[in-house]
């Protein structure tokens, strides 16, 4: 072979020096969107402010915003935050099971039309909003809200073709909406007090106040033996540092534009 052939070299060190340095891989980025078809589901995105006549309703935004505080507190080794993540996980499991059961029942009902092919109703102008949450449980809440939205479409379709009367249709919507609302309200009872496990073990005034406000902490949660499947990586701080930390809430998603409701159907 010709010694001047550029593909061949007797000096691999010179070859490696001639190669360009590899560029660093950039950070991962992506977009996540929630698409809503029905007014009933959209009302559960932001919820409702309380009035003298009506209690407030916590929506997906309030659920995600409070979960952000709990997630960060769990990262800072707050055992009460770990406990609330367990409660949220259990609520998510129960909510998903109920909605799945009701969806299966409605699907079986729609199949009773036999030779008539039924397509589930869908909005001509669905409502879309970007999701930018700080923890996975907020996305799980959005997933169940989307499943509820699908259930509403199925129930309204069944009502439209006479398989459900108005009361039965509204009953389907109400039972699942209540389950969604009960899930979204779980994080609201958590109180951020800046405690961590060393403070709890020492029995400080902060730990006593936490117990008074949030209840007696289960021993297996305090020890770390029981925890939710999804938890943040712990950040260890010097002793006594926990009382000097503070967290502040901020909106988890941007204010979405309302959808066109001209073609919305309700029971």
NUMI-242038 format. One record per residue (C-alpha): residue number from 1; y, z, x; residue in one letter. Coordinates in Angstrom, 3 decimals. Layout:
BEGIN
<site><pos>NUM</pos><c2>Y</c2><c3>Z</c3><c1>X</c1><code>a</code></site>
...
This chain:
BEGIN
<site><pos>1</pos><c2>0.000</c2><c3>0.000</c3><c1>0.000</c1><code>x</code></site>
<site><pos>2</pos><c2>3.503</c2><c3>-0.772</c3><c1>1.213</c1><code>x</code></site>
<site><pos>3</pos><c2>5.082</c2><c3>2.323</c3><c1>2.743</c1><code>x</code></site>
<site><pos>4</pos><c2>8.343</c2><c3>1.427</c3><c1>1.019</c1><code>x</code></site>
<site><pos>5</pos><c2>6.731</c2><c3>1.447</c3><c1>-2.452</c1><code>x</code></site>
<site><pos>6</pos><c2>8.989</c2><c3>3.859</c3><c1>-4.467</c1><code>x</code></site>
<site><pos>7</pos><c2>6.020</c2><c3>5.132</c3><c1>-6.547</c1><code>x</code></site>
<site><pos>8</pos><c2>4.215</c2><c3>6.421</c3><c1>-3.493</c1><code>x</code></site>
<site><pos>9</pos><c2>5.451</c2><c3>8.987</c3><c1>-1.021</c1><code>x</code></site>
<site><pos>10</pos><c2>3.898</c2><c3>11.070</c3><c1>1.721</c1><code>x</code></site>
<site><pos>11</pos><c2>6.516</c2><c3>13.768</c3><c1>1.185</c1><code>x</code></site>
<site><pos>12</pos><c2>6.163</c2><c3>15.411</c3><c1>-2.265</c1><code>x</code></site>
<site><pos>13</pos><c2>8.904</c2><c3>17.891</c3><c1>-1.421</c1><code>x</code></site>
<site><pos>14</pos><c2>11.437</c2><c3>15.080</c3><c1>-1.168</c1><code>x</code></site>
<site><pos>15</pos><c2>10.177</c2><c3>13.666</c3><c1>-4.469</c1><code>x</code></site>
<site><pos>16</pos><c2>10.702</c2><c3>16.969</c3><c1>-6.303</c1><code>x</code></site>
<site><pos>17</pos><c2>14.210</c2><c3>17.250</c3><c1>-4.927</c1><code>x</code></site>
<site><pos>18</pos><c2>14.985</c2><c3>13.778</c3><c1>-6.208</c1><code>x</code></site>
<site><pos>19</pos><c2>13.984</c2><c3>14.630</c3><c1>-9.797</c1><code>x</code></site>
<site><pos>20</pos><c2>16.775</c2><c3>15.806</c3><c1>-12.127</c1><code>x</code></site>
<site><pos>21</pos><c2>16.738</c2><c3>19.497</c3><c1>-13.035</c1><code>x</code></site>
<site><pos>22</pos><c2>15.319</c2><c3>20.081</c3><c1>-16.553</c1><code>x</code></site>
<site><pos>23</pos><c2>17.862</c2><c3>21.077</c3><c1>-19.167</c1><code>x</code></site>
<site><pos>24</pos><c2>17.466</c2><c3>24.421</c3><c1>-20.906</c1><code>x</code></site>
<site><pos>25</pos><c2>16.060</c2><c3>24.258</c3><c1>-24.427</c1><code>x</code></site>
<site><pos>26</pos><c2>18.753</c2><c3>25.001</c3><c1>-26.967</c1><code>x</code></site>
<site><pos>27</pos><c2>18.494</c2><c3>27.643</c3><c1>-29.719</c1><code>x</code></site>
<site><pos>28</pos><c2>16.650</c2><c3>26.825</c3><c1>-32.927</c1><code>x</code></site>
<site><pos>29</pos><c2>18.735</c2><c3>26.104</c3><c1>-35.983</c1><code>x</code></site>
<site><pos>30</pos><c2>17.809</c2><c3>25.264</c3><c1>-39.541</c1><code>x</code></site>
<site><pos>31</pos><c2>19.018</c2><c3>25.305</c3><c1>-43.124</c1><code>x</code></site>
<site><pos>32</pos><c2>17.439</c2><c3>27.084</c3><c1>-46.075</c1><code>x</code></site>
<site><pos>33</pos><c2>18.481</c2><c3>26.288</c3><c1>-49.625</c1><code>x</code></site>
<site><pos>34</pos><c2>17.691</c2><c3>27.860</c3><c1>-52.986</c1><code>x</code></site>
<site><pos>35</pos><c2>17.617</c2><c3>25.462</c3><c1>-55.940</c1><code>x</code></site>
<site><pos>36</pos><c2>17.965</c2><c3>26.914</c3><c1>-59.429</c1><code>x</code></site>
<site><pos>37</pos><c2>17.282</c2><c3>24.993</c3><c1>-62.658</c1><code>x</code></site>
<site><pos>38</pos><c2>18.180</c2><c3>27.526</c3><c1>-65.345</c1><code>x</code></site>
<site><pos>39</pos><c2>21.084</c2><c3>29.672</c3><c1>-66.433</c1><code>x</code></site>
<site><pos>40</pos><c2>18.775</c2><c3>32.693</c3><c1>-66.780</c1><code>x</code></site>
<site><pos>41</pos><c2>17.795</c2><c3>32.572</c3><c1>-63.107</c1><code>x</code></site>
<site><pos>42</pos><c2>21.325</c2><c3>31.809</c3><c1>-61.952</c1><code>x</code></site>
<site><pos>43</pos><c2>22.555</c2><c3>34.990</c3><c1>-63.617</c1><code>x</code></site>
<site><pos>44</pos><c2>20.244</c2><c3>36.927</c3><c1>-61.317</c1><code>x</code></site>
<site><pos>45</pos><c2>21.775</c2><c3>35.455</c3><c1>-58.168</c1><code>x</code></site>
<site><pos>46</pos><c2>24.929</c2><c3>37.588</c3><c1>-58.215</c1><code>x</code></site>
<site><pos>47</pos><c2>24.107</c2><c3>39.988</c3><c1>-61.023</c1><code>x</code></site>
<site><pos>48</pos><c2>26.794</c2><c3>41.660</c3><c1>-63.106</c1><code>x</code></site>
<site><pos>49</pos><c2>29.452</c2><c3>44.272</c3><c1>-62.503</c1><code>x</code></site>
<site><pos>50</pos><c2>29.202</c2><c3>47.421</c3><c1>-64.573</c1><code>x</code></site>
<site><pos>51</pos><c2>31.475</c2><c3>48.123</c3><c1>-67.550</c1><code>x</code></site>
<site><pos>52</pos><c2>31.894</c2><c3>51.186</c3><c1>-69.780</c1><code>x</code></site>
<site><pos>53</pos><c2>29.513</c2><c3>49.524</c3><c1>-72.236</c1><code>x</code></site>
<site><pos>54</pos><c2>27.043</c2><c3>47.844</c3><c1>-69.875</c1><code>x</code></site>
<site><pos>55</pos><c2>25.420</c2><c3>49.057</c3><c1>-66.644</c1><code>x</code></site>
<site><pos>56</pos><c2>25.666</c2><c3>46.866</c3><c1>-63.541</c1><code>x</code></site>
<site><pos>57</pos><c2>22.910</c2><c3>44.394</c3><c1>-62.730</c1><code>x</code></site>
<site><pos>58</pos><c2>22.001</c2><c3>43.957</c3><c1>-59.065</c1><code>x</code></site>
<site><pos>59</pos><c2>21.423</c2><c3>40.331</c3><c1>-58.181</c1><code>x</code></site>
<site><pos>60</pos><c2>19.870</c2><c3>38.592</c3><c1>-55.199</c1><code>x</code></site>
<site><pos>61</pos><c2>23.107</c2><c3>38.852</c3><c1>-53.209</c1><code>x</code></site>
<site><pos>62</pos><c2>23.334</c2><c3>42.631</c3><c1>-53.670</c1><code>x</code></site>
<site><pos>63</pos><c2>19.624</c2><c3>42.973</c3><c1>-52.889</c1><code>x</code></site>
<site><pos>64</pos><c2>19.988</c2><c3>41.041</c3><c1>-49.632</c1><code>x</code></site>
<site><pos>65</pos><c2>23.205</c2><c3>42.797</c3><c1>-48.647</c1><code>x</code></site>
<site><pos>66</pos><c2>21.729</c2><c3>46.276</c3><c1>-48.966</c1><code>x</code></site>
<site><pos>67</pos><c2>18.512</c2><c3>45.187</c3><c1>-47.278</c1><code>x</code></site>
<site><pos>68</pos><c2>20.564</c2><c3>44.120</c3><c1>-44.270</c1><code>x</code></site>
<site><pos>69</pos><c2>21.709</c2><c3>47.721</c3><c1>-43.834</c1><code>x</code></site>
<site><pos>70</pos><c2>18.169</c2><c3>49.061</c3><c1>-44.254</c1><code>x</code></site>
<site><pos>71</pos><c2>16.736</c2><c3>46.525</c3><c1>-41.809</c1><code>x</code></site>
<site><pos>72</pos><c2>19.240</c2><c3>47.488</c3><c1>-39.120</c1><code>x</code></site>
<site><pos>73</pos><c2>18.677</c2><c3>51.198</c3><c1>-39.750</c1><code>x</code></site>
<site><pos>74</pos><c2>14.912</c2><c3>50.673</c3><c1>-39.373</c1><code>x</code></site>
<site><pos>75</pos><c2>15.614</c2><c3>48.914</c3><c1>-36.079</c1><code>x</code></site>
<site><pos>76</pos><c2>17.458</c2><c3>52.074</c3><c1>-35.033</c1><code>x</code></site>
<site><pos>77</pos><c2>14.353</c2><c3>54.184</c3><c1>-35.819</c1><code>x</code></site>
<site><pos>78</pos><c2>15.515</c2><c3>55.633</c3><c1>-39.143</c1><code>x</code></site>
<site><pos>79</pos><c2>12.252</c2><c3>56.720</c3><c1>-40.858</c1><code>x</code></site>
<site><pos>80</pos><c2>13.916</c2><c3>56.638</c3><c1>-44.278</c1><code>x</code></site>
<site><pos>81</pos><c2>14.719</c2><c3>52.976</c3><c1>-43.726</c1><code>x</code></site>
<site><pos>82</pos><c2>11.041</c2><c3>52.422</c3><c1>-42.868</c1><code>x</code></site>
<site><pos>83</pos><c2>10.125</c2><c3>54.170</c3><c1>-46.114</c1><code>x</code></site>
<site><pos>84</pos><c2>12.434</c2><c3>51.948</c3><c1>-48.135</c1><code>x</code></site>
<site><pos>85</pos><c2>10.990</c2><c3>48.824</c3><c1>-46.531</c1><code>x</code></site>
<site><pos>86</pos><c2>7.583</c2><c3>49.992</c3><c1>-47.756</c1><code>x</code></site>
<site><pos>87</pos><c2>9.009</c2><c3>50.414</c3><c1>-51.263</c1><code>x</code></site>
<site><pos>88</pos><c2>10.576</c2><c3>46.957</c3><c1>-51.132</c1><code>x</code></site>
<site><pos>89</pos><c2>7.328</c2><c3>45.396</c3><c1>-49.936</c1><code>x</code></site>
<site><pos>90</pos><c2>5.380</c2><c3>47.048</c3><c1>-52.750</c1><code>x</code></site>
<site><pos>91</pos><c2>7.982</c2><c3>45.895</c3><c1>-55.262</c1><code>x</code></site>
<site><pos>92</pos><c2>7.774</c2><c3>42.340</c3><c1>-53.969</c1><code>x</code></site>
<site><pos>93</pos><c2>3.977</c2><c3>42.369</c3><c1>-54.261</c1><code>x</code></site>
<site><pos>94</pos><c2>4.064</c2><c3>43.688</c3><c1>-57.844</c1><code>x</code></site>
<site><pos>95</pos><c2>6.786</c2><c3>41.246</c3><c1>-58.909</c1><code>x</code></site>
<site><pos>96</pos><c2>4.997</c2><c3>38.258</c3><c1>-57.452</c1><code>x</code></site>
<site><pos>97</pos><c2>1.744</c2><c3>39.232</c3><c1>-59.170</c1><code>x</code></site>
<site><pos>98</pos><c2>3.395</c2><c3>39.540</c3><c1>-62.586</c1><code>x</code></site>
<site><pos>99</pos><c2>5.258</c2><c3>36.236</c3><c1>-62.360</c1><code>x</code></site>
<site><pos>100</pos><c2>2.127</c2><c3>34.432</c3><c1>-61.174</c1><code>x</code></site>
<site><pos>101</pos><c2>0.117</c2><c3>35.822</c3><c1>-64.101</c1><code>x</code></site>
<site><pos>102</pos><c2>2.752</c2><c3>34.757</c3><c1>-66.636</c1><code>x</code></site>
<site><pos>103</pos><c2>3.033</c2><c3>31.298</c3><c1>-65.051</c1><code>x</code></site>
<site><pos>104</pos><c2>-0.736</c2><c3>30.827</c3><c1>-65.307</c1><code>x</code></site>
<site><pos>105</pos><c2>-0.688</c2><c3>31.882</c3><c1>-68.962</c1><code>x</code></site>
<site><pos>106</pos><c2>2.100</c2><c3>29.419</c3><c1>-69.773</c1><code>x</code></site>
<site><pos>107</pos><c2>0.360</c2><c3>26.627</c3><c1>-67.861</c1><code>x</code></site>
<site><pos>108</pos><c2>-2.781</c2><c3>27.179</c3><c1>-69.929</c1><code>x</code></site>
<site><pos>109</pos><c2>-0.690</c2><c3>27.120</c3><c1>-73.093</c1><code>x</code></site>
<site><pos>110</pos><c2>0.972</c2><c3>23.824</c3><c1>-72.162</c1><code>x</code></site>
<site><pos>111</pos><c2>-2.429</c2><c3>22.267</c3><c1>-71.525</c1><code>x</code></site>
<site><pos>112</pos><c2>-3.337</c2><c3>22.804</c3><c1>-75.173</c1><code>x</code></site>
<site><pos>113</pos><c2>-1.384</c2><c3>19.696</c3><c1>-76.078</c1><code>x</code></site>
<site><pos>114</pos><c2>-4.570</c2><c3>17.827</c3><c1>-75.095</c1><code>x</code></site>
<site><pos>115</pos><c2>-3.844</c2><c3>14.059</c3><c1>-75.076</c1><code>x</code></site>
<site><pos>116</pos><c2>-0.068</c2><c3>14.602</c3><c1>-75.033</c1><code>x</code></site>
<site><pos>117</pos><c2>1.229</c2><c3>14.770</c3><c1>-71.478</c1><code>x</code></site>
<site><pos>118</pos><c2>3.878</c2><c3>17.469</c3><c1>-71.110</c1><code>x</code></site>
<site><pos>119</pos><c2>6.315</c2><c3>17.491</c3><c1>-68.194</c1><code>x</code></site>
<site><pos>120</pos><c2>8.105</c2><c3>20.792</c3><c1>-67.609</c1><code>x</code></site>
<site><pos>121</pos><c2>11.820</c2><c3>20.571</c3><c1>-68.316</c1><code>x</code></site>
<site><pos>122</pos><c2>14.205</c2><c3>20.427</c3><c1>-65.347</c1><code>x</code></site>
<site><pos>123</pos><c2>17.976</c2><c3>20.457</c3><c1>-65.033</c1><code>x</code></site>
<site><pos>124</pos><c2>19.783</c2><c3>17.192</c3><c1>-64.432</c1><code>x</code></site>
<site><pos>125</pos><c2>22.324</c2><c3>19.144</c3><c1>-62.376</c1><code>x</code></site>
<site><pos>126</pos><c2>20.481</c2><c3>21.982</c3><c1>-60.576</c1><code>x</code></site>
<site><pos>127</pos><c2>22.381</c2><c3>24.695</c3><c1>-58.796</c1><code>x</code></site>
<site><pos>128</pos><c2>21.883</c2><c3>24.796</c3><c1>-55.013</c1><code>x</code></site>
<site><pos>129</pos><c2>23.031</c2><c3>27.486</c3><c1>-52.629</c1><code>x</code></site>
<site><pos>130</pos><c2>22.448</c2><c3>28.054</c3><c1>-48.907</c1><code>x</code></site>
<site><pos>131</pos><c2>20.586</c2><c3>31.185</c3><c1>-47.841</c1><code>x</code></site>
<site><pos>132</pos><c2>21.565</c2><c3>33.015</c3><c1>-44.668</c1><code>x</code></site>
<site><pos>133</pos><c2>19.830</c2><c3>36.361</c3><c1>-44.799</c1><code>x</code></site>
<site><pos>134</pos><c2>19.294</c2><c3>38.831</c3><c1>-41.982</c1><code>x</code></site>
<site><pos>135</pos><c2>15.721</c2><c3>39.845</c3><c1>-42.809</c1><code>x</code></site>
<site><pos>136</pos><c2>12.540</c2><c3>38.314</c3><c1>-44.274</c1><code>x</code></site>
<site><pos>137</pos><c2>12.397</c2><c3>40.501</c3><c1>-47.395</c1><code>x</code></site>
<site><pos>138</pos><c2>15.618</c2><c3>38.994</c3><c1>-48.720</c1><code>x</code></site>
<site><pos>139</pos><c2>13.977</c2><c3>35.566</c3><c1>-48.514</c1><code>x</code></site>
<site><pos>140</pos><c2>10.954</c2><c3>36.970</c3><c1>-50.347</c1><code>x</code></site>
<site><pos>141</pos><c2>13.307</c2><c3>38.092</c3><c1>-53.101</c1><code>x</code></site>
<site><pos>142</pos><c2>14.768</c2><c3>34.587</c3><c1>-53.266</c1><code>x</code></site>
<site><pos>143</pos><c2>11.238</c2><c3>33.175</c3><c1>-53.467</c1><code>x</code></site>
<site><pos>144</pos><c2>10.465</c2><c3>35.316</c3><c1>-56.519</c1><code>x</code></site>
<site><pos>145</pos><c2>13.757</c2><c3>34.365</c3><c1>-58.129</c1><code>x</code></site>
<site><pos>146</pos><c2>12.779</c2><c3>30.719</c3><c1>-57.679</c1><code>x</code></site>
<site><pos>147</pos><c2>9.363</c2><c3>31.461</c3><c1>-59.244</c1><code>x</code></site>
<site><pos>148</pos><c2>11.103</c2><c3>33.123</c3><c1>-62.187</c1><code>x</code></site>
<site><pos>149</pos><c2>13.268</c2><c3>30.012</c3><c1>-62.542</c1><code>x</code></site>
<site><pos>150</pos><c2>10.106</c2><c3>27.890</c3><c1>-62.790</c1><code>x</code></site>
<site><pos>151</pos><c2>8.693</c2><c3>30.276</c3><c1>-65.392</c1><code>x</code></site>
<site><pos>152</pos><c2>11.866</c2><c3>29.943</c3><c1>-67.489</c1><code>x</code></site>
<site><pos>153</pos><c2>11.506</c2><c3>26.150</c3><c1>-67.426</c1><code>x</code></site>
<site><pos>154</pos><c2>7.895</c2><c3>26.458</c3><c1>-68.563</c1><code>x</code></site>
<site><pos>155</pos><c2>8.703</c2><c3>28.927</c3><c1>-71.359</c1><code>x</code></site>
<site><pos>156</pos><c2>11.601</c2><c3>26.837</c3><c1>-72.669</c1><code>x</code></site>
<site><pos>157</pos><c2>9.396</c2><c3>23.745</c3><c1>-72.619</c1><code>x</code></site>
<site><pos>158</pos><c2>6.689</c2><c3>25.569</c3><c1>-74.590</c1><code>x</code></site>
<site><pos>159</pos><c2>9.296</c2><c3>26.718</c3><c1>-77.108</c1><code>x</code></site>
<site><pos>160</pos><c2>10.752</c2><c3>23.218</c3><c1>-77.428</c1><code>x</code></site>
<site><pos>161</pos><c2>7.398</c2><c3>21.660</c3><c1>-78.370</c1><code>x</code></site>
<site><pos>162</pos><c2>6.434</c2><c3>24.489</c3><c1>-80.722</c1><code>x</code></site>
<site><pos>163</pos><c2>3.878</c2><c3>26.366</c3><c1>-78.651</c1><code>x</code></site>
<site><pos>164</pos><c2>6.055</c2><c3>29.497</c3><c1>-78.527</c1><code>x</code></site>
<site><pos>165</pos><c2>8.375</c2><c3>30.797</c3><c1>-81.229</c1><code>x</code></site>
<site><pos>166</pos><c2>11.802</c2><c3>32.092</c3><c1>-80.275</c1><code>x</code></site>
<site><pos>167</pos><c2>10.744</c2><c3>35.733</c3><c1>-80.054</c1><code>x</code></site>
<site><pos>168</pos><c2>7.680</c2><c3>34.983</c3><c1>-77.912</c1><code>x</code></site>
<site><pos>169</pos><c2>9.707</c2><c3>32.768</c3><c1>-75.595</c1><code>x</code></site>
<site><pos>170</pos><c2>12.417</c2><c3>35.383</c3><c1>-75.157</c1><code>x</code></site>
<site><pos>171</pos><c2>9.734</c2><c3>37.996</c3><c1>-74.544</c1><code>x</code></site>
<site><pos>172</pos><c2>8.326</c2><c3>35.954</c3><c1>-71.653</c1><code>x</code></site>
<site><pos>173</pos><c2>11.766</c2><c3>35.661</c3><c1>-70.115</c1><code>x</code></site>
<site><pos>174</pos><c2>12.658</c2><c3>39.310</c3><c1>-70.586</c1><code>x</code></site>
<site><pos>175</pos><c2>9.511</c2><c3>40.839</c3><c1>-69.103</c1><code>x</code></site>
<site><pos>176</pos><c2>9.849</c2><c3>38.895</c3><c1>-65.850</c1><code>x</code></site>
<site><pos>177</pos><c2>13.629</c2><c3>39.290</c3><c1>-65.659</c1><code>x</code></site>
<site><pos>178</pos><c2>13.224</c2><c3>43.059</c3><c1>-65.910</c1><code>x</code></site>
<site><pos>179</pos><c2>10.696</c2><c3>42.967</c3><c1>-63.076</c1><code>x</code></site>
<site><pos>180</pos><c2>13.084</c2><c3>40.961</c3><c1>-60.893</c1><code>x</code></site>
<site><pos>181</pos><c2>15.938</c2><c3>43.364</c3><c1>-61.641</c1><code>x</code></site>
<site><pos>182</pos><c2>13.752</c2><c3>46.390</c3><c1>-60.871</c1><code>x</code></site>
<site><pos>183</pos><c2>12.909</c2><c3>44.814</c3><c1>-57.503</c1><code>x</code></site>
<site><pos>184</pos><c2>16.540</c2><c3>44.091</c3><c1>-56.661</c1><code>x</code></site>
<site><pos>185</pos><c2>17.610</c2><c3>47.658</c3><c1>-57.442</c1><code>x</code></site>
<site><pos>186</pos><c2>15.120</c2><c3>49.333</c3><c1>-55.039</c1><code>x</code></site>
<site><pos>187</pos><c2>17.321</c2><c3>49.154</c3><c1>-51.889</c1><code>x</code></site>
<site><pos>188</pos><c2>20.350</c2><c3>50.586</c3><c1>-53.710</c1><code>x</code></site>
<site><pos>189</pos><c2>18.993</c2><c3>54.142</c3><c1>-53.615</c1><code>x</code></site>
<site><pos>190</pos><c2>18.834</c2><c3>54.171</c3><c1>-49.811</c1><code>x</code></site>
<site><pos>191</pos><c2>21.609</c2><c3>56.108</c3><c1>-48.058</c1><code>x</code></site>
<site><pos>192</pos><c2>22.580</c2><c3>55.307</c3><c1>-44.502</c1><code>x</code></site>
<site><pos>193</pos><c2>23.227</c2><c3>58.626</c3><c1>-42.742</c1><code>x</code></site>
<site><pos>194</pos><c2>22.680</c2><c3>57.654</c3><c1>-39.106</c1><code>x</code></site>
<site><pos>195</pos><c2>19.489</c2><c3>59.683</c3><c1>-38.706</c1><code>x</code></site>
<site><pos>196</pos><c2>16.493</c2><c3>58.803</c3><c1>-36.558</c1><code>x</code></site>
<site><pos>197</pos><c2>13.103</c2><c3>60.367</c3><c1>-35.898</c1><code>x</code></site>
<site><pos>198</pos><c2>14.243</c2><c3>62.773</c3><c1>-33.143</c1><code>x</code></site>
<site><pos>199</pos><c2>16.933</c2><c3>64.153</c3><c1>-35.466</c1><code>x</code></site>
<site><pos>200</pos><c2>14.416</c2><c3>64.570</c3><c1>-38.283</c1><code>x</code></site>
<site><pos>201</pos><c2>11.965</c2><c3>66.383</c3><c1>-35.995</c1><code>x</code></site>
<site><pos>202</pos><c2>14.712</c2><c3>68.770</c3><c1>-34.813</c1><code>x</code></site>
<site><pos>203</pos><c2>15.608</c2><c3>69.640</c3><c1>-38.417</c1><code>x</code></site>
<site><pos>204</pos><c2>19.338</c2><c3>69.010</c3><c1>-38.047</c1><code>x</code></site>
<site><pos>205</pos><c2>21.902</c2><c3>69.245</c3><c1>-40.835</c1><code>x</code></site>
<site><pos>206</pos><c2>21.866</c2><c3>65.445</c3><c1>-41.086</c1><code>x</code></site>
<site><pos>207</pos><c2>18.106</c2><c3>65.434</c3><c1>-41.621</c1><code>x</code></site>
<site><pos>208</pos><c2>18.393</c2><c3>68.094</c3><c1>-44.337</c1><code>x</code></site>
<site><pos>209</pos><c2>21.074</c2><c3>66.056</c3><c1>-46.092</c1><code>x</code></site>
<site><pos>210</pos><c2>18.883</c2><c3>62.950</c3><c1>-45.893</c1><code>x</code></site>
<site><pos>211</pos><c2>16.015</c2><c3>64.860</c3><c1>-47.499</c1><code>x</code></site>
<site><pos>212</pos><c2>18.289</c2><c3>66.145</c3><c1>-50.239</c1><code>x</code></site>
<site><pos>213</pos><c2>19.617</c2><c3>62.667</c3><c1>-51.073</c1><code>x</code></site>
<site><pos>214</pos><c2>16.472</c2><c3>60.570</c3><c1>-50.606</c1><code>x</code></site>
<site><pos>215</pos><c2>13.582</c2><c3>62.955</c3><c1>-51.101</c1><code>x</code></site>
<site><pos>216</pos><c2>10.906</c2><c3>64.427</c3><c1>-48.892</c1><code>x</code></site>
<site><pos>217</pos><c2>9.790</c2><c3>61.930</c3><c1>-46.278</c1><code>x</code></site>
<site><pos>218</pos><c2>6.003</c2><c3>61.252</c3><c1>-46.319</c1><code>x</code></site>
<site><pos>219</pos><c2>4.350</c2><c3>62.561</c3><c1>-43.177</c1><code>x</code></site>
<site><pos>220</pos><c2>2.582</c2><c3>59.273</c3><c1>-42.379</c1><code>x</code></site>
<site><pos>221</pos><c2>5.896</c2><c3>57.410</c3><c1>-42.608</c1><code>x</code></site>
<site><pos>222</pos><c2>7.646</c2><c3>59.922</c3><c1>-40.359</c1><code>x</code></site>
<site><pos>223</pos><c2>4.873</c2><c3>59.622</c3><c1>-37.780</c1><code>x</code></site>
<site><pos>224</pos><c2>4.997</c2><c3>55.820</c3><c1>-37.943</c1><code>x</code></site>
<site><pos>225</pos><c2>1.365</c2><c3>55.600</c3><c1>-39.044</c1><code>x</code></site>
<site><pos>226</pos><c2>2.330</c2><c3>53.803</c3><c1>-42.282</c1><code>x</code></site>
<site><pos>227</pos><c2>4.903</c2><c3>51.045</c3><c1>-42.313</c1><code>x</code></site>
<site><pos>228</pos><c2>5.669</c2><c3>47.798</c3><c1>-44.090</c1><code>x</code></site>
<site><pos>229</pos><c2>3.972</c2><c3>44.600</c3><c1>-42.855</c1><code>x</code></site>
<site><pos>230</pos><c2>7.323</c2><c3>43.179</c3><c1>-41.740</c1><code>x</code></site>
<site><pos>231</pos><c2>9.481</c2><c3>45.519</c3><c1>-39.667</c1><code>x</code></site>
<site><pos>232</pos><c2>12.167</c2><c3>44.953</c3><c1>-37.037</c1><code>x</code></site>
<site><pos>233</pos><c2>11.633</c2><c3>45.714</c3><c1>-33.384</c1><code>x</code></site>
<site><pos>234</pos><c2>12.771</c2><c3>49.260</c3><c1>-32.676</c1><code>x</code></site>
<site><pos>235</pos><c2>15.812</c2><c3>49.929</c3><c1>-30.499</c1><code>x</code></site>
<site><pos>236</pos><c2>15.627</c2><c3>53.214</c3><c1>-28.631</c1><code>x</code></site>
<site><pos>237</pos><c2>18.834</c2><c3>55.182</c3><c1>-28.125</c1><code>x</code></site>
<site><pos>238</pos><c2>19.564</c2><c3>58.344</c3><c1>-26.113</c1><code>x</code></site>
<site><pos>239</pos><c2>19.132</c2><c3>61.595</c3><c1>-28.007</c1><code>x</code></site>
<site><pos>240</pos><c2>22.099</c2><c3>62.414</c3><c1>-30.193</c1><code>x</code></site>
<site><pos>241</pos><c2>23.354</c2><c3>58.848</c3><c1>-30.326</c1><code>x</code></site>
<site><pos>242</pos><c2>22.176</c2><c3>58.205</c3><c1>-33.885</c1><code>x</code></site>
<site><pos>243</pos><c2>24.903</c2><c3>60.300</c3><c1>-35.475</c1><code>x</code></site>
<site><pos>244</pos><c2>27.621</c2><c3>58.151</c3><c1>-33.930</c1><code>x</code></site>
<site><pos>245</pos><c2>26.400</c2><c3>54.836</c3><c1>-35.361</c1><code>x</code></site>
<site><pos>246</pos><c2>27.751</c2><c3>53.217</c3><c1>-38.502</c1><code>x</code></site>
<site><pos>247</pos><c2>26.913</c2><c3>50.155</c3><c1>-40.518</c1><code>x</code></site>
<site><pos>248</pos><c2>29.145</c2><c3>48.230</c3><c1>-42.868</c1><code>x</code></site>
<site><pos>249</pos><c2>28.043</c2><c3>45.872</c3><c1>-45.600</c1><code>x</code></site>
<site><pos>250</pos><c2>29.202</c2><c3>42.288</c3><c1>-45.789</c1><code>x</code></site>
<site><pos>251</pos><c2>28.294</c2><c3>39.407</c3><c1>-48.114</c1><code>x</code></site>
<site><pos>252</pos><c2>24.935</c2><c3>37.821</c3><c1>-47.264</c1><code>x</code></site>
<site><pos>253</pos><c2>25.627</c2><c3>34.415</c3><c1>-48.803</c1><code>x</code></site>
<site><pos>254</pos><c2>28.685</c2><c3>32.362</c3><c1>-49.519</c1><code>x</code></site>
<site><pos>255</pos><c2>30.121</c2><c3>32.201</c3><c1>-53.028</c1><code>x</code></site>
<site><pos>256</pos><c2>28.194</c2><c3>29.403</c3><c1>-54.763</c1><code>x</code></site>
<site><pos>257</pos><c2>29.825</c2><c3>26.916</c3><c1>-57.081</c1><code>x</code></site>
<site><pos>258</pos><c2>28.677</c2><c3>27.187</c3><c1>-60.711</c1><code>x</code></site>
<site><pos>259</pos><c2>26.382</c2><c3>24.410</c3><c1>-61.910</c1><code>x</code></site>
<site><pos>260</pos><c2>27.002</c2><c3>21.994</c3><c1>-64.689</c1><code>x</code></site>
<site><pos>261</pos><c2>25.557</c2><c3>23.699</c3><c1>-67.755</c1><code>x</code></site>
<site><pos>262</pos><c2>26.105</c2><c3>20.851</c3><c1>-70.183</c1><code>x</code></site>
<site><pos>263</pos><c2>22.396</c2><c3>20.096</c3><c1>-70.494</c1><code>x</code></site>
<site><pos>264</pos><c2>21.183</c2><c3>23.692</c3><c1>-70.319</c1><code>x</code></site>
<site><pos>265</pos><c2>18.642</c2><c3>24.686</c3><c1>-72.932</c1><code>x</code></site>
<site><pos>266</pos><c2>18.062</c2><c3>28.225</c3><c1>-74.173</c1><code>x</code></site>
<site><pos>267</pos><c2>15.580</c2><c3>29.601</c3><c1>-76.639</c1><code>x</code></site>
